[in-house]
């Protein structure tokens, strides 16, 4: 459980804000942007939830409504599970950017799934390989998803503690918040990102460089590549120092 709040971060970085004046609205905007930049950069362990089980129906590819949690952001891992056998039989599924609607070809187990926002303007939906569910067969899709932050920071709730992010990375949030404040007021100390197309790397300067370095260390600290992971090819820390990936707001 977190104890720190954006107000604590603002207090911490105050000595570095000489000659910088922010109104309450600007503080709320910068605080929320800092939270979202950290949140979006990786599917952190504190940003995951269990996906509600989806019961497969023969020849039904699309599942909307209650199949999609209201705080859904991104699929992380999915499995097709046959539950009418003892023990259950489990198959890993591939998460795709798109799965074609194909009423003519049916599969079991199904191996592909995607999220389609256009299926429902509110909650979106999932499309899978066309399932072939025979008589007596019961199967579900289960998994893990990344959810959206539960708190949106504004001028009214800056004293509210972070709902998900652990206190051990409070210093990283402080560095990102300082960058956003510098950027908001047009302070050159904010720095910039410059992409080298030939090397396919991003070079940072100023406070942005400090913030991105802190984020890289955070990525490496959370890297589970030495054990079984939901990202066996690209562990959480992979897109850090080795690639120079830039995730900017």
Buried (B, 14 or more C-beta within 10 A) or exposed (E): EBEBBBBBBBEBBEEEBEEBEBEEEBBBBBBBBBBBBBBBBBBBEBBBBEBBEBEBEBEEBBBBEEBBBEEBBBBBBBBBBBBEEEEBEEBEBEBBEEBEEEEEEBBBBBBBBBBBEEBBEEBBBBBBBBBBBEEEBEBBBBBBBBBBBEBEBBEEBBEBBBEBBBBEBBBBBBBBBBBBBBBBBEBEBBBEBEEEEEEEBBEBBBBBBBBBBBBBBBBBEBBEBEEEBEBEEEBBBBBBBEEBBBBEE
